[in-house]
């Protein structure tokens, strides 16, 4: 089984929601395991420990093959017209799409982009939840360029600001793939006019644009990150007690509740006894103003490149 399209990013921009929605199309087969990140370096994929310096890119060539990748798709119906997968990190990491090009020079690529300020904040919250990040958002933004220069791990996982320069990312992508192979979805447009946006995507994938809307409106992959309240940080005993309490909650809900999203929702409600939810904290206005200012020119260039109105991102 060979894929003929990939959803390649951007991270925290609604790629899971998009993938889940298009799964409903009867002519489309999507790999059930999302974000396998096959084309990403093994040392970076899923890593949670800091890695200084850069990985050896040649390791990927030795340990990966087109045949191994295609074996993942063997469970899909080979009568489907569009077959693909979703891995949201590929767009920002140019080594990934060079590898994709080597395997599938004619493949179609789907991008989904979100207001870069909101994307950066969502990304930061997500990394806190994965315990990769310990700095405040402002400190993380100030440290980002230096981190990326020092570490490819930081580029892959802690690039809150730099991932939002979509015009730059697209220009790099277009040096490897022809523009005709790339379709860009704007998350805010998808949420506002889902049938129009999905219909255009289905046309791009060569499948019936009148079908595949059964899951429209269902939200997926919300951030379930929680943060310990100040009291529990006073000493090591309280910190360990708080972690143990919430570990019991996670284990208990996993055993008793089969539905993943219901389990996560109830877990967050129970954790509120000792933790804040992501909705309890907000980005500072000065930080939002700073991010809006640095993205202004990139957004303008992206509008011209894609011939699309991105006024929903300006403010």
C-alpha positions in Angstrom: 0.0 0.0 0.0 1.4 3.4 -1.0 0.2 6.7 0.4 -0.7 9.4 -2.1 -1.1 12.2 0.4 0.3 13.4 3.7 -0.9 15.9 6.2 2.4 17.4 7.3 1.5 20.1 9.9 1.7 22.6 11.5 1.8 21.3 15.1 -1.1 22.6 17.4 -2.9 24.0 14.3 -5.9 21.6 14.1 -4.3 18.8 12.1 -5.9 16.1 14.3 -9.3 17.6 13.9 -8.8 17.9 10.2 -7.6 14.2 10.0 -10.6 13.0 12.0 -13.1 14.9 9.9 -11.8 13.6 6.6 -11.7 10.1 7.9 -15.5 10.1 7.3 -15.0 10.2 3.6 -15.8 6.8 2.0 -13.2 7.2 -0.7 -10.4 8.1 1.7 -8.2 5.8 3.9 -6.2 7.3 6.7 -3.6 5.6 8.9 -5.2 5.2 12.3 -1.9 5.8 14.2 -1.4 9.5 13.9 1.9 11.4 14.3 4.0 8.4 13.8 6.6 10.9 12.4 8.3 8.2 10.4 10.3 10.8 8.4 11.6 12.5 11.6 15.0 11.5 13.1 14.6 8.7 15.7 16.6 10.6 18.3 14.1 13.5 18.1 10.8 11.7 17.7 8.9 11.7 21.0 12.0 12.6 23.0 11.5 14.3 26.4 15.2 14.7 27.5 17.3 17.6 26.4 19.7 16.8 23.5 22.6 19.1 23.0 23.8 19.6 19.4 22.6 18.0 16.2 21.7 14.4 15.3 23.5 12.4 12.6 21.1 12.7 9.6 22.7 9.6 7.9 21.4 7.4 10.7 17.9 7.8 9.3 18.9 6.6 5.9 20.4 3.5 7.3 17.4 2.6 9.6 14.4 3.5 7.4 13.1 2.1 4.1 10.2 2.8 1.8 9.0 -0.8 2.2 8.9 -0.6 6.1 7.0 2.7 5.8 4.4 1.2 3.4 3.8 -1.8 5.6 2.0 0.5 8.0 -0.7 1.0 5.4 -1.4 -2.6 4.7 -4.4 -2.7 7.0 -6.2 0.0 4.8 -8.7 -0.8 2.1 -6.7 -0.8 -1.2 -9.9 0.4 -3.1 -9.7 3.8 -1.5 -8.7 6.6 -3.9 -6.9 8.7 -1.4 -4.5 7.0 1.1 -2.4 8.9 3.6 -1.4 9.7 7.1 -1.0 12.7 9.5 2.2 13.8 11.1 2.2 17.4 12.2 6.0 17.9 12.6 7.0 17.5 9.0 6.4 21.1 7.7 8.9 22.8 10.1 11.6 20.2 9.7 13.0 20.4 6.2 14.9 17.1 6.5 11.5 15.4 6.7 10.2 16.6 3.4 13.5 15.9 1.6 13.0 12.3 2.8 9.4 12.3 1.7 10.5 13.6 -1.7 13.0 10.8 -2.1 10.3 8.1 -1.5 7.3 9.8 -3.2 8.3 12.7 -5.5 4.7 13.1 -6.8 2.8 12.9 -3.4 0.2 15.5 -2.4 0.9 17.4 0.8 -1.8 19.0 3.0 -1.0 21.8 5.5 -3.2 23.3 8.1 -2.2 26.7 9.6 -3.6 28.5 12.6 -3.2 32.1 13.9 0.5 31.9 14.8 0.1 33.7 18.1 -2.5 31.2 19.4 -0.5 28.4 17.9 2.6 29.4 19.8 0.7 29.6 23.1 -1.0 26.2 22.5 2.3 24.7 21.7 3.8 26.0 24.9 1.0 24.7 27.0 1.3 21.3 25.3 5.1 21.1 26.0 4.4 22.0 29.7 2.1 19.0 29.8 4.6 16.7 28.2 7.2 18.0 30.8 9.6 19.2 28.2 9.3 22.8 29.3 10.0 24.4 32.6 10.4 28.1 31.7 7.7 30.7 31.7 6.3 31.5 28.3 8.1 34.9 28.1 11.4 33.3 29.2 11.0 30.4 26.7 10.4 32.9 23.9 13.6 34.9 24.8 15.6 31.6 25.1 14.2 30.1 21.9 16.7 31.3 19.3 19.7 30.4 21.4 18.1 27.0 22.2 17.5 26.2 18.5 21.1 27.2 17.7 22.4 24.8 20.3 20.0 21.9 19.9 18.1 20.2 17.1 15.9 18.8 19.9 14.9 22.4 20.8 14.1 23.1 17.2 11.8 20.1 17.0 10.0 20.6 20.3 10.5 24.0 21.8 10.1 26.2 18.7 7.0 28.2 19.8 7.9 31.4 18.0 9.7 30.1 14.9 7.1 27.6 13.8 4.7 30.5 13.3 6.6 32.0 10.4 4.6 30.1 7.9 5.7 32.0 4.8 9.3 31.1 5.5 8.3 27.4 6.0 6.3 27.4 2.7 9.2 28.9 0.8 11.4 26.1 2.0 8.8 23.5 1.1 8.3 25.0 -2.4 12.0 24.5 -3.1 11.4 20.7 -2.7 7.9 20.2 -4.0 5.9 21.9 -6.7 3.2 24.3 -5.5 0.6 22.2 -7.4 1.4 19.3 -4.9 0.6 21.4 -1.9 -2.8 22.4 -0.4 -3.1 24.8 2.5 -6.0 24.8 4.9 -6.5 27.7 7.3 -7.9 26.5 10.6 -10.1 29.5 11.2 -11.7 29.2 7.7 -12.2 25.5 8.3 -14.2 26.1 11.5 -16.2 28.9 9.9 -17.1 27.2 6.6 -16.2 23.6 7.0 -18.0 22.2 4.0 -16.5 24.7 1.6 -13.0 24.2 2.9 -13.3 20.4 3.0 -14.8 20.3 -0.5 -11.8 22.2 -1.8 -9.5 19.7 -0.1 -11.4 16.7 -1.5 -11.1 18.2 -5.0 -7.4 18.4 -4.4 -7.2 14.8 -3.3 -9.3 13.7 -6.3 -12.3 12.4 -4.4 -16.0 13.2 -4.4 -16.4 16.7 -2.8 -20.0 16.1 -2.0 -19.2 13.4 0.6 -17.2 13.2 3.9 -18.9 15.7 6.2 -20.2 13.3 8.9 -17.7 14.3 11.6 -17.8 18.1 10.9 -18.1 20.1 14.1 -16.5 17.5 16.4 -13.4 18.9 18.2 -10.4 16.7 18.7 -7.0 16.9 20.4 -7.8 19.6 23.0 -4.9 20.3 25.3 -5.5 18.6 28.7 -2.5 20.1 30.4 -2.8 21.0 34.1 -0.5 22.9 36.4 0.1 22.3 40.1 -1.2 25.1 42.3 1.3 27.2 44.2 0.7 25.5 47.6 1.9 22.1 46.3 5.3 23.6 45.2 6.3 24.7 48.7 8.4 21.7 49.5 9.4 18.3 48.1 6.9 16.3 50.2 3.9 18.4 49.0 5.2 18.1 45.4 5.5 14.4 45.5 2.1 14.0 47.3 0.4 16.1 44.6 2.0 14.0 41.8 1.0 10.8 43.5 -2.6 12.0 44.0 -2.9 12.8 40.3 -1.2 9.6 39.2 -3.9 7.7 41.1 -6.6 9.8 39.3 -5.0 8.9 35.9 -4.7 5.2 36.7 -8.3 5.1 38.1 -9.9 6.9 35.1 -7.9 4.7 32.7 -9.3 1.5 34.3 -12.9 2.7 34.7 -13.5 4.9 31.6 -12.8 3.5 28.1 -13.6 6.6 26.0 -10.4 8.6 25.7 -11.9 12.0 25.5 -14.4 11.4 28.4 -11.6 10.0 30.5 -9.4 13.1 29.9 -12.3 15.5 30.6 -13.1 13.8 33.9 -9.5 13.5 34.9 -9.0 17.2 34.5 -12.1 17.9 36.6 -10.7 15.7 39.4 -7.3 17.2 39.1 -8.7 20.7 39.7 -8.5 19.9 43.4 -4.8 20.4 43.3 -4.2 21.9 39.8 -5.1 24.7 37.5 -6.4 23.8 34.0 -5.0 25.5 30.8 -8.0 27.8 30.8 -7.0 29.2 34.2 -3.9 30.9 32.8 -3.7 33.4 30.0 -1.0 34.8 27.8 0.1 38.3 29.0 -1.1 41.2 26.8 2.5 42.4 26.3 3.5 39.0 25.0 0.6 38.8 22.7 1.4 42.3 21.4 5.0 41.3 20.8 4.1 38.1 18.9 1.5 40.0 16.7 4.3 42.5 15.8 6.9 39.9 14.8 4.4 38.0 12.6 2.9 41.0 10.9 5.1 40.9 7.8 5.1 37.2 7.5 1.3 37.1 7.5 1.2 39.8 4.8 3.6 37.8 2.6 1.6 34.6 3.2 -1.6 36.4 2.1 0.1 37.4 -1.2 1.6 33.9 -1.7 -1.6 32.0 -1.1 -4.0 34.7 -2.4 -6.0 34.4 0.8 -7.5 36.8 3.4 -5.9 36.3 6.8 -7.5 39.3 8.6 -8.7 36.8 11.2 -5.1 36.5 12.3 -4.5 40.3 12.7 -5.0 42.1 16.0 
